[in-house]
Amino acid sequence: MPQEDKNNPQDPAKNSKPQDAGILPTQPTGQTGGNTGIDLDKILLPKKEVHDPANAQRINAGALLESEQNATLRPVEQEGSISRQPAVQPPKEESFVRPIETYQGDIEKVVGQKNISVVSIAAAEAARRSKKPVEAPASPRGESSIKKWLLRTGMVLVGILFFTLAAGIFYFVYLKTRPLDPLQNASQAPFIIVDETKSIAIRPADLSKGAVMNILQAERDSLSLSLGLIERIYLAQASTGTNGEATYSPIDSGQFLSILSLLLPQSLARTIMPEPYLLGIHSFDGNQPFLVLRVDSYQQAYSGMLKWESTMQYDLAPFFTRTPRARIPEENIATSTASTTPVRVVPTKFSDSVVENHDARAILNENGDVLLLWTFLDRSTIVITTNEYTLREVISRFESAPVSI
């Protein structure tokens, strides 16, 4: 055991000062001093025992341990007492709801447990994706997708069917009955200057009097021209060539009169020239048709026209049929003289008439309206129309034409 230093100031036994014996005399424990009545055992401190340094250290260690245990196990003092120890927080209640697991939390857990870096995790994920074959994404709701596809396909097919049906109806109802218009660049009109030209192609199946008359009548009824204007009707026959393409050839006057099955006298039919001729419509009091023909013999043509008058009105109907507007009869004015009854003109066949200094033959109704008339513009040109105003317009344009054909 090492020797203790007698001069060591840490020695409590040696550094302690002796008690002053003159102040308080030492009395045995449990004795009282004289007549003072003072219990010295309660006043005087217990006598300290002197121990060696090793024992003192052991005693100090045991005292410290006991004090710590007492401090830990000390019961809770009464309310209102001030405790120098820090307040102990109550333990947190454990939640029965599990926390939501997130991708970030899983990554942090793996990094903390296995000491793996985020870069290595990203590299491993990229390698895994590169090795995994790319699969086509499964369509959600497979059955509903198939139903939608079938529904759309059905709607498309129904739409195509309706479109085809509508196109067929349009072709057979509209285009089949409507004459074609293939000859927009028809030649210049002969005899007079016209304002418009309408080309009509007639199919071989329509080369009959009834079909051609219906086509011409439909054009007359549907035509909309300003007052006083003239439209030329250019007729052509449609046919199919060897290569399947449609071809058109103009219909001359001989073919036109033959299609109409006119009861022409032979003298007149022989003198009418195939070309040129002019079929047109004049806008006045409705749409009025007219026909201009070229003949090579005035005497034969005039004689043949007189013979044709018996069937002319019937042969040219309904295209050359005119229905004049109804007239309001004039009221009789009372006078001192005896009233006279107006004479009603009974419709007859053609009669002589003069229009613009041209001798004409006309059919009049009971009111004196012209229904059909014809005349010669010159010794080689015949015109047939349905009223005198159309005849005047044709004569005016014929006389002012730059070149007489």
C-alpha positions as a Markdown table, in Angstrom:
| # | Residue | x | y | z |
|---|---|---|---|---|
| 1 | Met | 0.0 | 0.0 | 0.0 |
| 2 | Pro | 1.7 | 3.4 | -0.8 |
| 3 | Gln | 2.7 | 5.6 | 1.9 |
| 4 | Glu | 0.6 | 8.5 | 2.6 |
| 5 | Asp | 2.0 | 12.0 | 2.4 |
| 6 | Lys | 1.8 | 13.6 | 5.8 |
| 7 | Asn | 1.8 | 17.0 | 4.2 |
| 8 | Asn | -1.1 | 16.2 | 1.9 |
| 9 | Pro | -3.7 | 18.9 | 2.3 |
| 10 | Gln | -6.5 | 16.6 | 1.0 |
| 11 | Asp | -6.4 | 14.5 | 4.2 |
| 12 | Pro | -9.5 | 15.4 | 6.1 |
| 13 | Ala | -8.3 | 14.1 | 9.4 |
| 14 | Lys | -5.1 | 16.1 | 9.4 |
| 15 | Asn | -6.6 | 19.3 | 7.9 |
| 16 | Ser | -9.5 | 19.5 | 10.3 |
| 17 | Lys | -9.0 | 22.0 | 13.1 |
| 18 | Pro | -9.4 | 20.9 | 16.7 |
| 19 | Gln | -12.6 | 21.9 | 18.4 |
| 20 | Asp | -12.5 | 24.6 | 20.9 |
| 21 | Ala | -13.0 | 22.8 | 24.2 |
| 22 | Gly | -13.8 | 26.0 | 26.0 |
| 23 | Ile | -16.9 | 26.7 | 24.1 |
| 24 | Leu | -18.8 | 23.5 | 24.4 |
| 25 | Pro | -17.6 | 20.9 | 26.9 |
| 26 | Thr | -17.8 | 17.4 | 25.7 |
| 27 | Gln | -20.5 | 15.3 | 27.4 |
| 28 | Pro | -21.2 | 11.7 | 27.1 |
| 29 | Thr | -24.0 | 10.7 | 24.8 |
| 30 | Gly | -27.3 | 10.6 | 26.6 |
| 31 | Gln | -26.2 | 12.8 | 29.5 |
| 32 | Thr | -27.5 | 16.2 | 30.3 |
| 33 | Gly | -25.4 | 19.0 | 31.7 |
| 34 | Gly | -26.2 | 20.1 | 35.3 |
| 35 | Asn | -29.3 | 22.1 | 35.8 |
| 36 | Thr | -29.4 | 23.5 | 32.2 |
| 37 | Gly | -32.0 | 21.0 | 31.0 |
| 38 | Ile | -30.5 | 20.9 | 27.4 |
| 39 | Asp | -30.1 | 17.6 | 25.6 |
| 40 | Leu | -26.7 | 17.8 | 24.1 |
| 41 | Asp | -27.2 | 14.7 | 22.1 |
| 42 | Lys | -29.8 | 16.5 | 20.0 |
| 43 | Ile | -27.7 | 19.6 | 19.6 |
| 44 | Leu | -24.2 | 18.3 | 19.0 |
| 45 | Leu | -23.3 | 16.8 | 15.7 |
| 46 | Pro | -22.2 | 13.2 | 15.7 |
| 47 | Lys | -18.6 | 12.6 | 16.0 |
| 48 | Lys | -16.9 | 11.9 | 12.7 |
| 49 | Glu | -15.0 | 8.8 | 12.4 |
| 50 | Val | -11.6 | 8.9 | 10.8 |
| 51 | His | -11.0 | 6.4 | 8.1 |
| 52 | Asp | -8.1 | 5.8 | 5.8 |
| 53 | Pro | -8.3 | 7.1 | 2.2 |
| 54 | Ala | -9.2 | 3.7 | 0.7 |
| 55 | Asn | -12.1 | 3.2 | 3.1 |
| 56 | Ala | -13.2 | 6.8 | 2.5 |
| 57 | Gln | -13.4 | 6.2 | -1.3 |
| 58 | Arg | -15.5 | 3.0 | -0.8 |
| 59 | Ile | -17.8 | 4.8 | 1.6 |
| 60 | Asn | -18.2 | 7.7 | -0.8 |
| 61 | Ala | -19.0 | 5.4 | -3.7 |
| 62 | Gly | -21.6 | 3.5 | -1.7 |
| 63 | Ala | -23.1 | 6.7 | -0.6 |
| 64 | Leu | -23.4 | 8.0 | -4.1 |
| 65 | Leu | -25.0 | 4.8 | -5.3 |
| 66 | Glu | -27.5 | 4.9 | -2.5 |
| 67 | Ser | -28.3 | 8.5 | -3.1 |
| 68 | Glu | -28.9 | 7.8 | -6.8 |
| 69 | Gln | -31.2 | 4.9 | -6.0 |
| 70 | Asn | -33.1 | 7.0 | -3.5 |
| 71 | Ala | -33.4 | 9.8 | -6.0 |
| 72 | Thr | -34.8 | 7.5 | -8.6 |
| 73 | Leu | -37.2 | 5.7 | -6.4 |
| 74 | Arg | -38.2 | 8.7 | -4.4 |
| 75 | Pro | -42.0 | 8.9 | -4.2 |
| 76 | Val | -43.9 | 11.8 | -5.8 |
| 77 | Glu | -44.2 | 14.6 | -3.3 |
| 78 | Gln | -47.4 | 16.3 | -2.5 |
| 79 | Glu | -48.9 | 18.8 | -4.9 |
| 80 | Gly | -47.5 | 22.2 | -4.6 |
| 81 | Ser | -44.0 | 21.1 | -3.7 |
| 82 | Ile | -41.3 | 22.4 | -5.9 |
| 83 | Ser | -39.1 | 19.5 | -7.3 |
| 84 | Arg | -35.6 | 20.2 | -8.4 |
| 85 | Gln | -35.6 | 17.2 | -10.7 |
| 86 | Pro | -36.8 | 17.8 | -14.3 |
| 87 | Ala | -40.3 | 16.7 | -15.2 |
| 88 | Val | -40.5 | 13.2 | -16.7 |
| 89 | Gln | -42.5 | 13.2 | -19.9 |
| 90 | Pro | -45.2 | 10.6 | -20.1 |
| 91 | Pro | -44.5 | 7.8 | -22.6 |
| 92 | Lys | -46.1 | 8.3 | -26.0 |
| 93 | Glu | -49.1 | 6.3 | -26.7 |
| 94 | Glu | -48.5 | 3.7 | -29.4 |
| 95 | Ser | -50.8 | 4.3 | -32.4 |
| 96 | Phe | -52.7 | 1.3 | -33.8 |
| 97 | Val | -52.8 | 2.8 | -37.3 |
| 98 | Arg | -49.8 | 1.8 | -39.3 |
| 99 | Pro | -48.0 | 4.6 | -41.0 |
| 100 | Ile | -48.3 | 4.9 | -44.8 |
| 101 | Glu | -45.4 | 3.3 | -46.6 |
| 102 | Thr | -43.9 | 5.4 | -49.3 |
| 103 | Tyr | -41.3 | 4.8 | -51.9 |
| 104 | Gln | -39.1 | 7.4 | -50.2 |
| 105 | Gly | -39.4 | 5.7 | -46.8 |
| 106 | Asp | -38.5 | 2.3 | -48.3 |
| 107 | Ile | -35.4 | 3.8 | -49.9 |
| 108 | Glu | -34.3 | 5.4 | -46.7 |
| 109 | Lys | -34.9 | 2.1 | -44.8 |
| 110 | Val | -32.8 | 0.1 | -47.3 |
| 111 | Val | -30.0 | 2.8 | -47.3 |
| 112 | Gly | -29.9 | 2.8 | -43.5 |
| 113 | Gln | -30.0 | -1.0 | -43.0 |
| 114 | Lys | -27.8 | -2.2 | -45.8 |
| 115 | Asn | -25.6 | 0.8 | -46.2 |
| 116 | Ile | -26.5 | 1.3 | -49.9 |
| 117 | Ser | -26.3 | 4.6 | -51.7 |
| 118 | Val | -29.1 | 6.1 | -53.7 |
| 119 | Val | -27.0 | 6.0 | -56.9 |
| 120 | Ser | -26.5 | 2.3 | -56.6 |
| 121 | Ile | -30.3 | 1.8 | -56.2 |
| 122 | Ala | -31.0 | 3.9 | -59.3 |
| 123 | Ala | -28.5 | 1.9 | -61.3 |
| 124 | Ala | -30.0 | -1.4 | -60.2 |
| 125 | Glu | -33.5 | -0.2 | -61.1 |
| 126 | Ala | -32.3 | 0.9 | -64.6 |
| 127 | Ala | -30.6 | -2.4 | -65.1 |
| 128 | Arg | -33.8 | -4.3 | -64.1 |
| 129 | Arg | -35.9 | -2.3 | -66.5 |
| 130 | Ser | -33.5 | -2.9 | -69.4 |
| 131 | Lys | -33.6 | -6.6 | -68.8 |
| 132 | Lys | -37.4 | -6.8 | -68.5 |
| 133 | Pro | -39.1 | -7.1 | -72.0 |
| 134 | Val | -41.4 | -4.3 | -73.0 |
| 135 | Glu | -45.0 | -5.5 | -72.8 |
| 136 | Ala | -47.8 | -3.9 | -74.5 |
| 137 | Pro | -50.0 | -2.2 | -72.0 |
| 138 | Ala | -53.1 | -4.2 | -71.3 |
| 139 | Ser | -56.2 | -2.3 | -72.4 |
| 140 | Pro | -58.4 | -1.7 | -69.4 |
| 141 | Arg | -61.8 | -3.1 | -69.5 |
| 142 | Gly | -61.2 | -5.3 | -72.5 |
| 143 | Glu | -64.8 | -6.3 | -73.0 |
| 144 | Ser | -66.0 | -2.7 | -73.0 |
| 145 | Ser | -63.2 | -1.7 | -75.4 |
| 146 | Ile | -64.3 | -4.5 | -77.8 |
| 147 | Lys | -67.9 | -3.4 | -77.5 |
| 148 | Lys | -67.0 | 0.2 | -78.3 |
| 149 | Trp | -64.9 | -0.9 | -81.3 |
| 150 | Leu | -67.8 | -3.0 | -82.6 |
| 151 | Leu | -70.2 | -0.1 | -82.1 |
| 152 | Arg | -68.0 | 2.3 | -83.9 |
| 153 | Thr | -67.5 | -0.1 | -86.8 |
| 154 | Gly | -71.2 | -0.7 | -87.0 |
| 155 | Met | -71.9 | 3.1 | -87.1 |
| 156 | Val | -69.3 | 3.5 | -89.9 |
| 157 | Leu | -70.8 | 0.7 | -91.9 |
| 158 | Val | -74.3 | 2.1 | -91.4 |
| 159 | Gly | -73.1 | 5.6 | -92.5 |
| 160 | Ile | -71.5 | 4.2 | -95.6 |
| 161 | Leu | -74.7 | 2.3 | -96.4 |
| 162 | Phe | -76.9 | 5.4 | -96.0 |
| 163 | Phe | -74.5 | 7.4 | -98.1 |
| 164 | Thr | -74.5 | 4.9 | -100.9 |
| 165 | Leu | -78.3 | 4.7 | -100.8 |
| 166 | Ala | -78.6 | 8.4 | -100.9 |
| 167 | Ala | -76.2 | 8.7 | -103.8 |
| 168 | Gly | -78.2 | 6.0 | -105.7 |
| 169 | Ile | -81.5 | 7.8 | -105.1 |
| 170 | Phe | -79.9 | 11.1 | -106.1 |
| 171 | Tyr | -78.6 | 9.6 | -109.3 |
| 172 | Phe | -81.8 | 7.7 | -110.4 |
| 173 | Val | -84.2 | 10.4 | -109.3 |
| 174 | Tyr | -82.3 | 13.6 | -110.2 |
| 175 | Leu | -79.4 | 12.9 | -112.6 |
| 176 | Lys | -81.1 | 10.2 | -114.5 |
| 177 | Thr | -84.1 | 12.4 | -115.5 |
| 178 | Arg | -82.1 | 15.6 | -115.8 |
| 179 | Pro | -80.5 | 16.2 | -119.1 |
| 180 | Leu | -76.8 | 16.4 | -119.3 |
| 181 | Asp | -74.9 | 19.6 | -119.9 |
| 182 | Pro | -71.7 | 18.5 | -121.7 |
| 183 | Leu | -71.4 | 21.2 | -124.3 |
| 184 | Gln | -70.7 | 24.4 | -122.4 |
| 185 | Asn | -68.6 | 25.8 | -125.4 |
| 186 | Ala | -71.3 | 25.5 | -128.0 |
| 187 | Ser | -70.9 | 27.3 | -131.3 |
| 188 | Gln | -72.2 | 30.8 | -131.7 |
| 189 | Ala | -75.9 | 31.0 | -132.2 |
| 190 | Pro | -77.1 | 31.5 | -135.8 |
| 191 | Phe | -79.4 | 34.2 | -137.1 |
| 192 | Ile | -79.5 | 36.4 | -134.0 |
| 193 | Ile | -77.5 | 37.3 | -130.9 |
| 194 | Val | -78.6 | 35.4 | -127.8 |
| 195 | Asp | -78.1 | 36.3 | -124.2 |
| 196 | Glu | -77.5 | 32.7 | -122.9 |
| 197 | Thr | -76.9 | 29.2 | -124.3 |
| 198 | Lys | -78.1 | 26.0 | -122.6 |
| 199 | Ser | -76.6 | 22.7 | -123.9 |
| 200 | Ile | -78.8 | 19.6 | -123.4 |
| 201 | Ala | -77.5 | 16.1 | -124.1 |
| 202 | Ile | -80.2 | 13.5 | -124.9 |
| 203 | Arg | -79.5 | 9.9 | -124.2 |
| 204 | Pro | -80.3 | 7.3 | -126.9 |
| 205 | Ala | -83.1 | 5.9 | -124.6 |
| 206 | Asp | -84.7 | 9.4 | -124.6 |
| 207 | Leu | -84.8 | 9.9 | -128.3 |
| 208 | Ser | -88.5 | 9.9 | -128.5 |
| 209 | Lys | -91.1 | 12.7 | -128.9 |
| 210 | Gly | -92.5 | 12.3 | -125.4 |
| 211 | Ala | -89.1 | 12.3 | -123.7 |
| 212 | Val | -87.7 | 15.2 | -125.7 |
| 213 | Met | -90.9 | 17.2 | -125.2 |
| 214 | Asn | -90.7 | 16.6 | -121.4 |
| 215 | Ile | -87.1 | 17.7 | -121.3 |
| 216 | Leu | -87.9 | 20.9 | -123.3 |
| 217 | Gln | -91.0 | 21.7 | -121.2 |
| 218 | Ala | -89.0 | 21.2 | -118.0 |
| 219 | Glu | -86.4 | 23.6 | -119.2 |
| 220 | Arg | -89.0 | 26.2 | -120.2 |
| 221 | Asp | -90.8 | 26.0 | -116.8 |
| 222 | Ser | -87.5 | 26.2 | -114.8 |
| 223 | Leu | -85.9 | 28.9 | -116.8 |
| 224 | Ser | -85.4 | 32.2 | -115.0 |
| 225 | Leu | -84.5 | 35.1 | -117.2 |
| 226 | Ser | -84.8 | 38.9 | -117.0 |
| 227 | Leu | -87.6 | 40.4 | -119.1 |
| 228 | Gly | -86.7 | 40.6 | -122.8 |
| 229 | Leu | -83.7 | 38.2 | -122.7 |
| 230 | Ile | -83.3 | 35.1 | -125.0 |
| 231 | Glu | -81.8 | 31.8 | -124.2 |
| 232 | Arg | -80.6 | 29.4 | -126.9 |
| 233 | Ile | -81.2 | 25.6 | -126.4 |
| 234 | Tyr | -78.4 | 23.6 | -128.0 |
| 235 | Leu | -79.4 | 19.9 | -128.4 |
| 236 | Ala | -76.8 | 17.1 | -128.6 |
| 237 | Gln | -77.0 | 13.3 | -128.7 |
| 238 | Ala | -75.1 | 11.4 | -126.0 |
| 239 | Ser | -73.4 | 8.1 | -126.9 |
| 240 | Thr | -70.7 | 5.8 | -125.5 |
| 241 | Gly | -67.4 | 5.4 | -127.4 |
| 242 | Thr | -65.3 | 2.2 | -127.8 |
| 243 | Asn | -63.2 | 3.2 | -124.8 |
| 244 | Gly | -66.2 | 3.6 | -122.6 |
| 245 | Glu | -66.1 | 7.4 | -122.6 |
| 246 | Ala | -69.3 | 9.5 | -123.4 |
| 247 | Thr | -69.3 | 11.3 | -126.7 |
| 248 | Tyr | -71.7 | 14.0 | -127.9 |
| 249 | Ser | -72.8 | 15.0 | -131.4 |
| 250 | Pro | -75.1 | 17.9 | -132.2 |
| 251 | Ile | -78.6 | 17.2 | -133.3 |
| 252 | Asp | -79.4 | 19.0 | -136.6 |
| 253 | Ser | -82.8 | 20.3 | -137.7 |
| 254 | Gly | -83.7 | 17.2 | -139.7 |
| 255 | Gln | -83.0 | 14.9 | -136.7 |
| 256 | Phe | -84.9 | 17.2 | -134.3 |
| 257 | Leu | -88.0 | 17.3 | -136.5 |
| 258 | Ser | -87.8 | 13.5 | -137.0 |
| 259 | Ile | -87.6 | 12.9 | -133.2 |
| 260 | Leu | -90.7 | 15.1 | -132.8 |
| 261 | Ser | -92.5 | 12.9 | -135.4 |
| 262 | Leu | -94.0 | 16.0 | -137.1 |
| 263 | Leu | -96.5 | 15.4 | -139.8 |
| 264 | Leu | -94.7 | 17.6 | -142.3 |
| 265 | Pro | -95.6 | 17.7 | -145.9 |
| 266 | Gln | -92.9 | 16.2 | -148.1 |
| 267 | Ser | -92.5 | 19.5 | -150.0 |
| 268 | Leu | -91.6 | 21.3 | -146.7 |
| 269 | Ala | -89.5 | 18.5 | -145.3 |
| 270 | Arg | -87.3 | 18.5 | -148.5 |
| 271 | Thr | -86.7 | 22.2 | -148.4 |
| 272 | Ile | -85.7 | 22.6 | -144.7 |
| 273 | Met | -81.9 | 22.6 | -144.5 |
| 274 | Pro | -80.1 | 20.6 | -141.7 |
| 275 | Glu | -78.1 | 23.5 | -140.6 |
| 276 | Pro | -78.3 | 26.1 | -139.3 |
| 277 | Tyr | -81.4 | 26.2 | -137.0 |
| 278 | Leu | -82.2 | 27.9 | -133.7 |
| 279 | Leu | -84.3 | 26.7 | -130.8 |
| 280 | Gly | -84.8 | 29.2 | -128.0 |
| 281 | Ile | -86.9 | 30.8 | -125.3 |
| 282 | His | -87.8 | 34.4 | -124.9 |
| 283 | Ser | -88.7 | 35.9 | -121.6 |
| 284 | Phe | -91.9 | 37.9 | -122.0 |
| 285 | Asp | -95.3 | 37.3 | -120.3 |
| 286 | Gly | -93.7 | 34.0 | -119.1 |
| 287 | Asn | -91.2 | 32.0 | -121.2 |
| 288 | Gln | -92.1 | 31.9 | -124.9 |
| 289 | Pro | -90.5 | 29.3 | -127.2 |
| 290 | Phe | -89.5 | 30.0 | -130.8 |
| 291 | Leu | -87.9 | 28.0 | -133.6 |
| 292 | Val | -86.0 | 29.4 | -136.6 |
| 293 | Leu | -85.4 | 27.2 | -139.7 |
| 294 | Arg | -83.5 | 27.8 | -142.9 |
| 295 | Val | -85.0 | 26.7 | -146.2 |
| 296 | Asp | -83.6 | 26.6 | -149.7 |
| 297 | Ser | -86.9 | 27.3 | -151.6 |
| 298 | Tyr | -89.3 | 30.0 | -150.6 |
| 299 | Gln | -92.2 | 28.7 | -152.8 |
| 300 | Gln | -92.0 | 25.1 | -151.7 |
| 301 | Ala | -91.6 | 26.2 | -148.0 |
| 302 | Tyr | -94.5 | 28.6 | -148.1 |
| 303 | Ser | -96.8 | 26.0 | -149.7 |
| 304 | Gly | -95.6 | 23.4 | -147.3 |
| 305 | Met | -96.3 | 25.6 | -144.2 |
| 306 | Leu | -99.8 | 26.3 | -145.4 |
| 307 | Lys | -100.4 | 22.6 | -145.6 |
| 308 | Trp | -98.8 | 21.9 | -142.2 |
| 309 | Glu | -101.2 | 24.4 | -140.5 |
| 310 | Ser | -103.8 | 21.7 | -140.0 |
| 311 | Thr | -101.5 | 19.7 | -137.6 |
| 312 | Met | -98.9 | 22.3 | -136.6 |
| 313 | Gln | -100.5 | 23.2 | -133.2 |
| 314 | Tyr | -100.8 | 19.5 | -132.3 |
| 315 | Asp | -97.4 | 18.5 | -133.5 |
| 316 | Leu | -95.6 | 21.2 | -131.5 |
| 317 | Ala | -97.5 | 20.7 | -128.2 |
| 318 | Pro | -96.9 | 20.9 | -125.3 |
| 319 | Phe | -93.6 | 22.9 | -125.8 |
| 320 | Phe | -95.3 | 25.5 | -128.1 |
| 321 | Thr | -98.5 | 25.7 | -126.1 |
| 322 | Arg | -99.4 | 29.2 | -124.7 |
| 323 | Thr | -101.9 | 30.0 | -122.0 |
| 324 | Pro | -102.5 | 33.8 | -121.9 |
| 325 | Arg | -103.3 | 35.5 | -118.7 |
| 326 | Ala | -107.0 | 36.0 | -118.0 |
| 327 | Arg | -108.4 | 39.4 | -118.7 |
| 328 | Ile | -110.9 | 41.3 | -116.6 |
| 329 | Pro | -114.0 | 42.1 | -118.8 |
| 330 | Glu | -114.8 | 45.8 | -119.2 |
| 331 | Glu | -118.0 | 47.0 | -117.6 |
| 332 | Asn | -120.7 | 48.3 | -120.0 |
| 333 | Ile | -121.1 | 52.1 | -119.7 |
| 334 | Ala | -124.8 | 53.3 | -119.7 |
| 335 | Thr | -125.5 | 55.8 | -122.5 |
| 336 | Ser | -128.5 | 57.3 | -124.2 |
| 337 | Thr | -128.0 | 55.0 | -127.1 |
| 338 | Ala | -129.0 | 51.4 | -127.1 |
| 339 | Ser | -126.4 | 49.1 | -125.6 |
| 340 | Thr | -124.7 | 46.5 | -127.9 |
| 341 | Thr | -123.5 | 43.1 | -127.0 |
| 342 | Pro | -119.8 | 42.6 | -127.8 |
| 343 | Val | -119.1 | 40.0 | -130.4 |
| 344 | Arg | -117.3 | 36.9 | -129.1 |
| 345 | Val | -114.7 | 35.7 | -131.5 |
| 346 | Val | -114.9 | 32.0 | -132.1 |
| 347 | Pro | -111.4 | 30.4 | -132.2 |
| 348 | Thr | -110.5 | 29.4 | -135.7 |
| 349 | Lys | -107.4 | 28.1 | -137.4 |
| 350 | Phe | -104.7 | 30.2 | -138.7 |
| 351 | Ser | -105.5 | 33.6 | -140.0 |
| 352 | Asp | -103.6 | 36.4 | -141.7 |
| 353 | Ser | -101.8 | 38.9 | -139.5 |
| 354 | Val | -99.2 | 41.6 | -139.8 |
| 355 | Val | -96.4 | 42.0 | -137.2 |
| 356 | Glu | -93.6 | 44.5 | -137.7 |
| 357 | Asn | -94.4 | 44.8 | -141.4 |
| 358 | His | -94.2 | 41.1 | -141.8 |
| 359 | Asp | -97.1 | 39.0 | -143.1 |
| 360 | Ala | -97.8 | 36.3 | -140.6 |
| 361 | Arg | -100.2 | 33.5 | -140.0 |
| 362 | Ala | -101.6 | 33.2 | -136.4 |
| 363 | Ile | -104.0 | 31.3 | -134.3 |
| 364 | Leu | -106.0 | 33.6 | -131.9 |
| 365 | Asn | -108.2 | 32.7 | -129.0 |
| 366 | Glu | -111.6 | 34.3 | -128.3 |
| 367 | Asn | -110.0 | 37.3 | -126.6 |
| 368 | Gly | -107.7 | 37.9 | -129.6 |
| 369 | Asp | -104.5 | 36.6 | -128.0 |
| 370 | Val | -102.0 | 35.0 | -130.2 |
| 371 | Leu | -101.6 | 31.3 | -129.4 |
| 372 | Leu | -99.3 | 30.3 | -132.3 |
| 373 | Leu | -97.9 | 32.1 | -135.3 |
| 374 | Trp | -95.3 | 31.8 | -138.1 |
| 375 | Thr | -93.8 | 34.0 | -140.7 |
| 376 | Phe | -90.8 | 34.5 | -143.0 |
| 377 | Leu | -88.0 | 36.8 | -141.8 |
| 378 | Asp | -86.6 | 36.7 | -145.3 |
| 379 | Arg | -87.1 | 34.5 | -148.3 |
| 380 | Ser | -85.0 | 31.7 | -146.7 |
| 381 | Thr | -85.7 | 32.0 | -143.0 |
| 382 | Ile | -88.9 | 30.8 | -141.2 |
| 383 | Val | -89.7 | 31.6 | -137.6 |
| 384 | Ile | -92.4 | 29.9 | -135.4 |
| 385 | Thr | -93.4 | 31.3 | -132.0 |
| 386 | Thr | -96.3 | 31.7 | -129.5 |
| 387 | Asn | -96.9 | 35.5 | -129.4 |
| 388 | Glu | -96.3 | 38.6 | -131.4 |
| 389 | Tyr | -93.9 | 40.2 | -128.9 |
| 390 | Thr | -91.5 | 37.4 | -129.2 |
| 391 | Leu | -91.7 | 37.7 | -133.0 |
| 392 | Arg | -90.9 | 41.4 | -132.7 |
| 393 | Glu | -87.9 | 40.7 | -130.6 |
| 394 | Val | -86.6 | 38.1 | -133.0 |
| 395 | Ile | -87.2 | 40.4 | -136.0 |
| 396 | Ser | -85.3 | 43.2 | -134.2 |
| 397 | Arg | -82.3 | 41.1 | -133.4 |
| 398 | Phe | -82.3 | 39.5 | -136.8 |
| 399 | Glu | -82.2 | 42.8 | -138.6 |
| 400 | Ser | -79.4 | 44.1 | -136.3 |
| 401 | Ala | -77.3 | 41.0 | -136.5 |
| 402 | Pro | -73.8 | 41.8 | -137.8 |
| 403 | Val | -73.7 | 38.9 | -140.2 |
| 404 | Ser | -76.8 | 37.3 | -141.8 |
| 405 | Ile | -76.5 | 33.6 | -142.1 |
